[in-house]
């Protein structure tokens, strides 16, 4: 059965694109049934539109509170029939009501480092890579993990991949090397989640 998944985004959307491409090529037996963003007009929504996937922006400007915003987003995902939610470059912490409305549908997130290192509140995007470089770490990586209410970067690991830090790396070179691995890891994580759900 082609597995219905939803993807949450905030910006560029290259991880979303990796998932859309894997669905289109048959690399995973899944279909993106909804893309939700916490920002309007971002490139990720253009990618969803181009792929013919229903999408929407749920902003705190419009819904006023985080709970109302994430509640409306959850309603859209449930209505679309999503059975897995993938946070792919989504930079809000999901309100508890989101999980209540999703009623047990698993939520996963991709983080551009080797958790439990270089994670937690405020640690996202280029800040992660800058912290890895400042710590003179020899390697970084990618972690895809489960998301639970009121926690940040603490859920069970679904997929983890190592990425070397090279002599002379800066944030741009390191983030580009990590991003290429993110695109493989996120597809592998979706594959694992849907295989697990299919047998349970
Ligand atoms: C990725 O590095 C992801 O790990 C982080 O934000 C970035 C999003 O990239 N959470 P994109 O929007 O998927 O291109």
Boltz pocket constraint, residues with backbone or C-beta under 6 A from the ligand:
constraints:
  - pocket:
      binder: B
      contacts: [[A, 10], [A, 11], [A, 12], [A, 13], [A, 14], [A, 15], [A, 16], [A, 44], [A, 88], [A, 89], [A, 90], [A, 110], [A, 111], [A, 112], [A, 124], [A, 125], [A, 179], [A, 182]]
      max_distance: 6.0
